[in-house]
Every structure is written in C-alpha cells, then in structure tokens.
Amino acid sequence: MNTTSQQEIMDCAYNWIIESFFNQQLQDTAIKYIQFKFKQPLSFSKLTEIHYNIFRNVHNKSELIEIQTIVELILLSADILDDIQDNDAPCNPWSNKPLSYNLNILLGYLFIALQRIHYINCSSDVKKIL
C-alpha cells in the first residue's frame, strides 16, 4: 500500500481552489494559506489514511487523496476561525489579513469540502463518516 505524500494532498487542494475561487486575490491567498499549513505535519490526513486502509475493502488512491484533502481543508478552516476568535497566533499568515477576507477564504474551504463530499466517488457509508 502506497502512502499519500503531502504534495499530493496540496496539489489536490490547489486544483480545487483554482476551480472554486474566482477572485484572483482570494485564490492566491487561499493557496498561500494551504502552502503554510500543509507543509506542517498533516497528522489528520495520516489518521484518515490509516482508517481508510483498515476499513475499506477496495482501495482507490485518488479517492483517498480527496478524502484526506477534505479533512485537511476542514481543519485549516477551523484553525483560521480559532485564530480569528482568540487572536493569539500572530505568526500565521491569516493574522495580518482583514476579518472579511479570512471569512471568505475559510467559508470557501468549507464549501469546497462540502461539495467534494457530495460528489466524491465513494460509498454512502464513507460519505456518512465524512
């Protein structure tokens, strides 16, 4: 079984952002946030991969990458929202952006994740878990 690389997850996220964000500035910033966060250890994507490999009878690499990317986008959205609420992470790139800008990006991530859950080519049992 091949493990998913961080670059594969980042590439998947980049493609979704390019397809979904029509404002170039928001798109560029959303990608910068991905580059910042996804270069750190992606622990939840690894946990997702472990669960996927244990509980799925049929393994599909592209399906796994999509599921891992969905999880990481949701977590990144939560991180941004937490930092907005607590205002305690001045080193994160979203800390110096206006609230409205960050809300657009994190909502965009969440909408992308929800859309991808709806359209992902996997069983309804997997979708219920997501």
N, CA and C of each residue as an Amber inpcrd file, in Angstrom:
protein
   390
   0.8290000  -1.1740000   0.0000000   0.0000000   0.0000000   0.0000000
   0.8830000   1.2500000   0.0000000   0.6850000   2.1250000  -0.9550000
   1.4350000   3.3740000  -1.0190000   0.8050000   4.4000000  -0.0980000
   1.6440000   5.1630000   0.5620000   1.1070000   6.2390000   1.3840000
   1.0170000   7.5040000   0.5470000   0.1180000   8.3670000   0.9450000
  -0.0830000   9.6180000   0.2450000   0.9670000  10.6220000   0.6950000
   1.5280000  11.3430000  -0.2400000   2.5010000  12.3770000   0.1130000
   1.7740000  13.6900000   0.4170000   2.4230000  14.5410000   1.1770000
   1.8610000  15.8600000   1.4570000   1.6650000  16.6310000   0.1670000
   2.5740000  16.4560000  -0.7850000   2.4630000  17.1800000  -2.0480000
   1.2080000  16.7680000  -2.8130000   0.8500000  15.5020000  -2.7630000
  -0.3690000  15.0520000  -3.4520000  -1.6090000  15.7080000  -2.8460000
  -1.6270000  15.8410000  -1.5390000  -2.7550000  16.4890000  -0.8650000
  -2.7690000  17.9770000  -1.2010000  -1.5980000  18.6080000  -1.1860000
  -1.5150000  20.0280000  -1.5390000  -1.9590000  20.2600000  -2.9770000
  -1.5200000  19.4150000  -3.8940000  -1.9010000  19.5650000  -5.2990000
  -3.4080000  19.4410000  -5.4760000  -4.0030000  18.5020000  -4.7630000
  -5.4540000  18.3330000  -4.8250000  -6.1470000  19.6030000  -4.3270000
  -5.6900000  20.1270000  -3.1990000  -6.2680000  21.3570000  -2.6480000
  -6.0830000  22.5250000  -3.6160000  -4.8870000  22.6540000  -4.2130000
  -4.6370000  23.7270000  -5.1850000  -5.6370000  23.6610000  -6.3320000
  -5.8290000  22.4710000  -6.8680000  -6.7480000  22.3080000  -8.0060000
  -8.1640000  22.7300000  -7.6280000  -8.6110000  22.3210000  -6.4590000
  -9.9590000  22.6830000  -6.0180000 -10.0870000  24.1870000  -5.8230000
  -9.0640000  24.8150000  -5.2730000  -9.1130000  26.2630000  -5.0450000
  -9.1450000  26.9990000  -6.3790000  -8.3250000  26.5730000  -7.3140000
  -8.3000000  27.2110000  -8.6380000  -9.6520000  27.0620000  -9.3310000
 -10.3010000  25.9100000  -9.1660000 -11.6180000  25.6840000  -9.7640000
 -12.7200000  26.4930000  -9.0740000 -12.5480000  26.7990000  -7.7940000
 -13.6480000  27.3380000  -6.9900000 -13.5490000  28.8150000  -6.6510000
 -12.3530000  29.3500000  -6.5040000 -12.1800000  30.7620000  -6.1520000
 -11.9940000  31.5490000  -7.4410000 -12.9270000  32.4390000  -7.7360000
 -12.8640000  33.1850000  -8.9800000 -12.1200000  34.5050000  -8.8280000
 -12.0700000  35.0370000  -7.6150000 -11.3190000  36.2570000  -7.3530000
  -9.8480000  35.8780000  -7.2230000  -9.0090000  36.4640000  -8.0570000
  -7.5920000  36.0810000  -8.1060000  -6.8800000  36.3300000  -6.7850000
  -7.1660000  37.4450000  -6.1140000  -6.5130000  37.7270000  -4.8350000
  -6.8990000  36.7020000  -3.7740000  -8.1730000  36.3700000  -3.7030000
  -8.6170000  35.3530000  -2.7470000  -8.0060000  33.9990000  -3.0850000
  -7.9650000  33.6860000  -4.3580000  -7.3620000  32.4230000  -4.7980000
  -5.8980000  32.3490000  -4.3940000  -5.1500000  33.3960000  -4.6720000
  -3.7230000  33.4190000  -4.3230000  -3.5180000  33.2970000  -2.8160000
  -4.3140000  34.0060000  -2.0500000  -4.1830000  33.9580000  -0.5920000
  -4.5960000  32.5960000  -0.0540000  -5.6660000  32.0290000  -0.5920000
  -6.1040000  30.6990000  -0.1610000  -5.0060000  29.6660000  -0.4190000
  -4.3130000  29.7970000  -1.5270000  -3.2040000  28.8900000  -1.8420000
  -2.0360000  29.1220000  -0.8910000  -1.7580000  30.3810000  -0.5570000
  -0.6800000  30.6700000   0.4040000  -0.9740000  30.0580000   1.7660000
  -2.2330000  30.1070000   2.1870000  -2.6110000  29.5010000   3.4630000
  -2.3960000  27.9860000   3.4230000  -2.7380000  27.3900000   2.2880000
  -2.5200000  25.9510000   2.1050000  -1.0270000  25.6460000   2.1830000
  -0.2290000  26.4260000   1.4670000   1.2200000  26.2040000   1.4790000
   1.7770000  26.2990000   2.8920000   1.3190000  27.2580000   3.6510000
   1.7860000  27.4330000   5.0220000   1.3780000  26.2470000   5.8970000
   0.1100000  25.9120000   5.8840000  -0.4090000  24.9040000   6.8150000
  -0.0670000  23.4800000   6.3890000  -0.1450000  23.1910000   5.0980000
   0.0410000  21.8150000   4.6430000   1.5120000  21.4140000   4.6050000
   2.4140000  22.3450000   4.7880000   3.8320000  21.9720000   4.8730000
   4.1930000  21.4950000   6.2740000   3.3030000  21.7490000   7.2190000
   3.4620000  21.2060000   8.5680000   2.9870000  19.7490000   8.5210000
   3.3410000  18.9480000   9.5210000   2.8670000  17.5540000   9.5020000
   1.3410000  17.4840000   9.4070000   0.8650000  16.6890000   8.4850000
  -0.5760000  16.5370000   8.2760000  -1.0700000  15.3110000   9.0410000
  -1.1080000  15.4310000  10.3360000  -1.4330000  14.3050000  11.2030000
  -2.8120000  13.7240000  10.9310000  -3.7920000  14.6030000  10.6990000
  -5.1390000  14.0940000  10.4870000  -5.2790000  13.3930000   9.1380000
  -4.5170000  13.8140000   8.1530000  -4.5730000  13.0960000   6.8760000
  -3.9490000  11.7100000   7.0270000  -2.9250000  11.6050000   7.8730000
  -2.3310000  10.2840000   8.1300000  -3.3160000   9.3930000   8.8800000
  -4.0220000   9.9660000   9.8670000  -5.0550000   9.2010000  10.5790000
  -6.1720000   8.7760000   9.6150000  -6.5300000   9.6800000   8.7280000
  -7.5500000   9.3680000   7.7260000  -7.0900000   8.2080000   6.8510000
  -5.8280000   8.2390000   6.4560000  -5.2750000   7.1660000   5.6260000
  -5.2910000   5.8300000   6.3660000  -4.9190000   5.8430000   7.6210000
  -4.9270000   4.6060000   8.4170000  -6.3390000   4.0490000   8.5020000
  -7.3050000   4.9040000   8.8170000  -8.6980000   4.4500000   8.9000000
  -9.1970000   3.9460000   7.5500000  -8.8570000   4.6560000   6.5200000
  -9.2710000   4.2600000   5.1730000  -8.7430000   2.8650000   4.8510000
  -7.4570000   2.6490000   5.1210000  -6.8500000   1.3560000   4.7980000
  -7.3900000   0.2240000   5.6590000  -7.7770000   0.5270000   6.8760000
  -8.3180000  -0.5120000   7.7580000  -9.7510000  -0.8640000   7.3840000
 -10.5660000   0.1590000   7.1150000 -11.9980000  -0.0690000   6.9800000
 -12.5030000  -0.1920000   5.5490000 -11.6770000   0.0890000   4.5730000
 -12.1180000  -0.0420000   3.1830000 -11.6420000  -1.3640000   2.6070000
 -12.5390000  -2.0750000   1.9710000 -12.1650000  -3.3250000   1.3070000
 -11.4730000  -3.0610000  -0.0250000 -11.9470000  -2.0460000  -0.7200000
 -11.3770000  -1.6690000  -2.0040000 -10.6650000  -0.3360000  -1.8160000
  -9.4130000  -0.2780000  -2.2330000  -8.6160000   0.9370000  -2.0510000
  -8.4570000   1.6520000  -3.3870000  -8.6860000   2.9450000  -3.3500000
  -8.5800000   3.7800000  -4.5320000  -7.7550000   5.0040000  -4.1380000
  -6.5850000   5.1370000  -4.7160000  -5.6430000   6.1980000  -4.3350000
  -6.2410000   7.5920000  -4.5130000  -6.9100000   7.8510000  -5.6150000
  -7.4590000   9.1900000  -5.8320000  -8.5850000   9.4920000  -4.8400000
  -9.3740000   8.4820000  -4.5170000 -10.4220000   8.6500000  -3.5080000
  -9.8010000   8.9940000  -2.1510000  -8.7540000   8.2850000  -1.7860000
  -8.0660000   8.5330000  -0.5240000  -7.5090000   9.9570000  -0.4740000
  -6.8640000  10.4010000  -1.5410000  -6.3120000  11.7560000  -1.5740000
  -7.4240000  12.7900000  -1.4160000  -8.5430000  12.5780000  -2.0820000
  -9.6610000  13.5140000  -1.9590000 -10.1850000  13.5580000  -0.5280000
 -10.3450000  12.4080000   0.0930000 -10.8450000  12.3620000   1.4670000
  -9.8530000  13.0470000   2.4140000  -8.5700000  12.7840000   2.2320000
  -7.5590000  13.4260000   3.0750000  -7.5640000  14.9450000   2.8820000
  -7.7230000  15.3940000   1.6630000  -7.7490000  16.8260000   1.3860000
  -8.9730000  17.4690000   2.0190000 -10.1070000  16.8100000   1.9360000
 -11.3290000  17.3100000   2.5790000 -11.0920000  17.5040000   4.0750000
 -10.5230000  16.5030000   4.7150000 -10.2570000  16.5760000   6.1520000
  -9.3260000  17.7460000   6.4630000  -8.2620000  17.8820000   5.6940000
  -7.3000000  18.9550000   5.9580000  -7.8870000  20.3400000   5.6990000
  -8.7520000  20.4860000   4.6970000  -9.3940000  21.7770000   4.4620000
 -10.3270000  22.1530000   5.6060000 -11.0580000  21.1860000   6.1160000
 -11.9450000  21.4470000   7.2510000 -11.1280000  21.8620000   8.4770000
 -10.0270000  21.1630000   8.7100000  -9.1760000  21.5040000   9.8520000
  -8.5140000  22.8690000   9.6820000  -8.0770000  23.1970000   8.4850000
  -7.4970000  24.5130000   8.2430000  -8.5310000  25.5990000   8.4920000
  -9.7570000  25.3800000   8.0540000 -10.8340000  26.3380000   8.3060000
 -11.0320000  26.5400000   9.8050000 -11.0150000  25.4500000  10.5400000
 -11.1740000  25.5330000  11.9970000  -9.9990000  26.2790000  12.6350000
  -8.7870000  26.0440000  12.1470000  -7.6150000  26.7530000  12.6690000
  -7.7250000  28.2570000  12.4350000  -8.1200000  28.6280000  11.2330000
  -8.2560000  30.0510000  10.9110000  -9.3200000  30.6800000  11.8070000
 -10.4560000  30.0120000  11.9390000 -11.5400000  30.5360000  12.7730000
 -11.1030000  30.6540000  14.2310000 -10.3970000  29.6540000  14.7310000
  -9.9010000  29.6980000  16.1040000  -8.9490000  30.8790000  16.3060000
  -8.0590000  31.0890000  15.3500000  -7.1140000  32.2040000  15.4650000
  -7.8180000  33.5580000  15.3730000  -8.8640000  33.6290000  14.5680000
  -9.6570000  34.8560000  14.4990000 -10.3090000  35.1220000  15.8600000
 -10.8650000  34.0790000  16.4580000 -11.5450000  34.2420000  17.7390000
 -10.5770000  34.5840000  18.8650000  -9.4600000  33.8740000  18.9270000
  -8.5240000  34.0370000  20.0400000  -7.5020000  35.1400000  19.8100000
  -7.2610000  35.4450000  18.5450000  -6.2580000  36.4530000  18.1790000
  -4.9120000  36.1820000  18.8730000  -4.4970000  34.9140000  18.8350000
  -3.3020000  34.5120000  19.5880000  -2.2080000  33.8770000  18.7310000
  -2.3010000  34.0260000  17.4250000  -1.3020000  33.4070000  16.5440000
  -0.8010000  34.4250000  15.5190000  -0.0440000  35.4140000  15.9730000
   0.3860000  36.4770000  15.0530000   1.3270000  36.0170000  13.9410000
   1.9160000  34.8360000  14.0780000   2.8430000  34.3570000  13.0500000
   2.1400000  33.6760000  11.8750000   0.8640000  33.3470000  12.0100000
   0.1390000  32.7070000  10.9130000  -0.2040000  33.7490000   9.8470000
  -0.1410000  33.3580000   8.5850000  -0.3240000  34.3410000   7.5050000
  -1.6960000  35.0140000   7.5100000  -2.7070000  34.3740000   8.0510000
  -4.0390000  34.9670000   8.0700000  -4.1930000  35.9920000   9.1960000
  -3.2110000  36.0800000  10.0620000  -3.3020000  37.0180000  11.1890000
  -3.2100000  38.4740000  10.7600000  -2.6330000  38.7390000   9.5980000
  -2.4970000  40.1280000   9.1550000  -3.4730000  40.4730000   8.0350000
  -4.4790000  39.6620000   7.8620000  -5.4940000  39.9290000   6.8290000
  -6.7890000  40.3790000   7.5010000  -7.6030000  41.1650000   6.8210000
  -8.8830000  41.5990000   7.3940000  -9.8210000  40.4170000   7.6630000
 -10.6560000  40.5840000   8.6610000 -11.6070000  39.5450000   9.0440000
 -12.4620000  39.0970000   7.8580000 -12.9820000  40.0520000   7.0990000
 -13.8580000  39.7050000   5.9670000 -13.1220000  38.8430000   4.9420000
 -11.8730000  39.1260000   4.7290000 -11.0520000  38.3760000   3.7850000
 -10.9100000  36.9300000   4.2570000 -10.5570000  36.7730000   5.5410000
 -10.3760000  35.4340000   6.0970000 -11.6800000  34.6460000   6.1440000
 -12.7750000  35.3310000   6.4400000 -14.0610000  34.6350000   6.4480000
 -14.4140000  34.1220000   5.0520000 -14.1400000  34.9200000   4.0290000
 -14.3850000  34.4630000   2.6590000 -13.5640000  33.2140000   2.3460000
 -12.3180000  33.2140000   2.7590000 -11.4500000  32.0730000   2.4630000
 -11.8760000  30.8420000   3.2470000 -12.1080000  30.9860000   4.5500000
 -12.4600000  29.7870000   5.3200000 -13.8200000  29.2430000   4.9220000
 -14.7560000  30.1220000   4.5910000 -16.0430000  29.6310000   4.0860000
 -15.8750000  28.9670000   2.7240000 -14.9860000  29.5100000   1.9070000
 -14.6960000  28.8690000   0.6240000 -14.1480000  27.4680000   0.8180000
 -13.2120000  27.3140000   1.7540000 -12.6850000  25.9750000   2.0540000
 -13.8030000  25.0260000   2.4750000 -14.6680000  25.5050000   3.3550000
 -15.7510000  24.6450000   3.8540000 -16.7290000  24.2770000   2.7460000
 -17.0560000  25.2360000   1.8920000 -17.9640000  24.9380000   0.7770000
 -17.3270000  23.9540000  -0.2060000 -16.0440000  24.1170000  -0.4540000
 -15.3410000  23.1570000  -1.3150000 -15.4170000  21.7680000  -0.6930000
 -15.1260000  21.6700000   0.6010000 -15.1520000  20.3740000   1.2880000
 -16.5440000  19.7430000   1.2100000 -17.5780000  20.5320000   1.4790000
 -18.9450000  20.0010000   1.4210000 -19.3190000  19.5580000   0.0150000
 -18.9360000  20.3550000  -0.9650000 -19.2160000  19.9950000  -2.3530000
 -18.5060000  18.6900000  -2.7220000 -17.2530000  18.5700000  -2.3240000
 -16.4810000  17.3790000  -2.6600000 -17.0120000  16.1520000  -1.9470000
 -17.5000000  16.3060000  -0.7310000 -18.1190000  15.1750000  -0.0360000
 -19.3280000  14.7130000  -0.8320000 -20.1020000  15.6690000  -1.3160000
 -21.3090000  15.3260000  -2.0700000 -20.9760000  14.5910000  -3.3690000
 -19.9220000  15.0250000  -4.0600000 -19.6210000  14.4730000  -5.3820000
 -18.5510000  13.3840000  -5.3900000 -17.9350000  13.1240000  -4.2530000
 -16.8470000  12.1470000  -4.2360000 -17.3740000  10.7780000  -4.6650000
 -16.5540000  10.0850000  -5.3880000 -16.9370000   8.7860000  -5.9070000
 -16.6120000   7.7040000  -4.8730000 -17.4510000   7.6380000  -3.8470000
 -17.2710000   6.5990000  -2.8350000 -18.6380000   6.1870000  -2.3170000
 -18.6430000   5.1910000  -1.4910000 -19.9030000   4.6490000  -0.9940000
 -20.5980000   5.6340000  -0.0570000 -21.8890000   5.4500000   0.1010000
 -22.6440000   6.3100000   1.0100000 -22.2030000   6.0970000   2.4520000
 -21.6740000   4.9090000   2.7730000 -21.1630000   4.6630000   4.1210000
 -19.9790000   5.5630000   4.4310000 -19.0970000   5.7490000   3.4620000
 -17.9300000   6.6200000   3.6500000 -18.4090000   8.0700000   3.7670000
 -19.3650000   8.4720000   2.9550000 -19.8780000   9.8430000   2.9890000
 -20.4900000  10.1590000   4.3500000 -21.1500000   9.1810000   4.9530000
 -21.7460000   9.4020000   6.2730000 -20.6860000   9.6800000   7.3160000
 -19.5290000   9.0730000   7.1870000 -18.4380000   9.2850000   8.1290000
 -17.8710000  10.6870000   7.9630000 -17.7730000  11.1410000   6.7130000
 -17.2370000  12.4770000   6.4470000 -18.2050000  13.5000000   6.9550000
